[in-house]
Amino acid sequence: MDMEKQERRQSDAGAAARKKLPSPREMVAHYESKGMQPHEASLKVIDDLQNLLFKVVTTNKNAPATKEQELERTLGRLESKLDSKPGFPQTLAIGFLSGAIFPQLANIFNNARLSSSSS
């Protein structure tokens, strides 16, 4: 018996948390009951709904990123870092060129040193 009462309380609390928003007709009727004309009440309801929509949209923009969005961002960063580094063919070409250029530079410096010392 106590379990049933607890379940009812929990379901009532959940229902309060998930309170159904009033329909536009209910909102118009509410404003009309406060003495507004139907046209004014409609405009007020439209204004209220636009403000609510704006709040929801701006709140969702500032919401923390989901795990999927964070993973996507991290993969994008990794991909950009890998794209900026030379691949295997470029690295191999750099190695061959440096192997060919450095001995020639050493010969040029030796020749320059010998020519300046013999003068």
C-alpha positions as CSV (number, residue, x, y, z in Angstrom):
1,M,0.0,0.0,0.0
2,D,2.8,2.4,0.9
3,M,4.6,1.6,-2.4
4,E,1.5,2.6,-4.3
5,K,1.3,6.0,-2.5
6,Q,5.0,6.6,-3.2
7,E,4.6,5.8,-6.9
8,R,1.6,8.1,-7.1
9,R,3.6,10.9,-5.4
10,Q,6.5,10.4,-7.8
11,S,4.2,10.3,-10.8
12,D,2.4,13.5,-9.6
13,A,5.8,15.2,-9.1
14,G,6.9,14.1,-12.6
15,A,3.7,15.4,-14.0
16,A,4.3,18.8,-12.3
17,A,7.8,18.9,-13.7
18,R,6.4,18.1,-17.2
19,K,3.6,20.6,-17.0
20,K,1.8,20.9,-20.3
21,L,2.1,24.4,-21.8
22,P,-1.2,26.0,-22.5
23,S,-2.4,26.0,-26.1
24,P,-2.7,29.3,-28.0
25,R,-6.5,29.2,-27.7
26,E,-6.2,28.8,-23.9
27,M,-3.8,31.7,-23.8
28,V,-6.1,33.9,-25.9
29,A,-9.0,32.9,-23.6
30,H,-6.9,33.8,-20.6
31,Y,-6.1,37.3,-21.9
32,E,-9.7,37.8,-23.0
33,S,-10.8,36.9,-19.5
34,K,-8.6,39.8,-18.2
35,G,-10.5,42.2,-20.3
36,M,-8.5,42.4,-23.6
37,Q,-10.1,42.5,-27.0
38,P,-9.7,39.3,-29.1
39,H,-7.3,41.1,-31.5
40,E,-5.1,42.4,-28.6
41,A,-5.2,39.1,-26.9
42,S,-4.0,37.4,-30.1
43,L,-1.1,39.8,-30.4
44,K,-0.2,39.4,-26.8
45,V,-0.1,35.6,-27.2
46,I,2.0,35.9,-30.3
47,D,4.4,38.2,-28.4
48,D,4.6,35.7,-25.5
49,L,5.3,32.8,-27.8
50,Q,8.0,34.6,-29.7
51,N,9.7,35.6,-26.5
52,L,9.5,32.0,-25.3
53,L,10.9,30.7,-28.6
54,F,13.8,33.3,-28.4
55,K,14.6,32.2,-24.9
56,V,14.7,28.5,-25.9
57,V,16.9,29.2,-28.9
58,T,19.4,31.3,-27.0
59,T,19.5,28.8,-24.1
60,N,20.3,26.0,-26.5
61,K,23.1,27.9,-28.1
62,N,24.8,28.3,-24.7
63,A,24.1,24.7,-23.7
64,P,27.2,22.6,-23.0
65,A,28.4,20.6,-26.0
66,T,27.3,17.0,-26.2
67,K,29.9,14.2,-26.3
68,E,29.4,13.8,-30.0
69,Q,30.0,17.5,-30.7
70,E,33.1,17.4,-28.5
71,L,34.4,14.3,-30.3
72,E,33.7,15.9,-33.7
73,R,35.6,19.1,-32.6
74,T,38.5,17.0,-31.4
75,L,38.7,15.0,-34.6
76,G,38.5,18.2,-36.7
77,R,41.5,19.6,-34.7
78,L,43.5,16.4,-35.2
79,E,42.7,16.3,-38.9
80,S,43.9,19.8,-39.4
81,K,47.1,19.1,-37.5
82,L,47.7,16.0,-39.7
83,D,47.0,17.9,-42.9
84,S,49.6,20.6,-42.0
85,K,52.4,18.0,-41.6
86,P,54.2,16.6,-44.7
87,G,53.2,13.1,-45.7
88,F,55.6,10.2,-46.4
89,P,56.4,11.2,-50.0
90,Q,57.2,14.8,-49.0
91,T,59.4,13.6,-46.2
92,L,61.2,11.2,-48.5
93,A,61.8,14.0,-51.0
94,I,63.1,16.4,-48.3
95,G,65.5,13.7,-47.2
96,F,66.9,13.1,-50.7
97,L,67.3,16.8,-51.3
98,S,69.0,17.4,-48.0
99,G,71.3,14.5,-48.7
100,A,72.2,16.0,-52.1
101,I,72.5,19.6,-50.9
102,F,74.5,19.3,-47.7
103,P,77.6,17.6,-49.3
104,Q,77.6,20.2,-52.0
105,L,77.5,23.0,-49.4
106,A,80.4,21.4,-47.6
107,N,82.4,21.4,-50.8
108,I,81.5,25.1,-51.5
109,F,82.6,26.1,-48.0
110,N,85.9,24.0,-48.3
111,N,86.7,25.6,-51.6
112,A,85.9,29.1,-50.2
113,R,88.1,28.4,-47.2
114,L,91.0,27.1,-49.3
115,S,90.8,29.9,-51.8
116,S,90.7,32.6,-49.0
117,S,93.6,30.9,-47.2
118,S,95.8,30.6,-50.3
119,S,95.5,34.3,-51.2
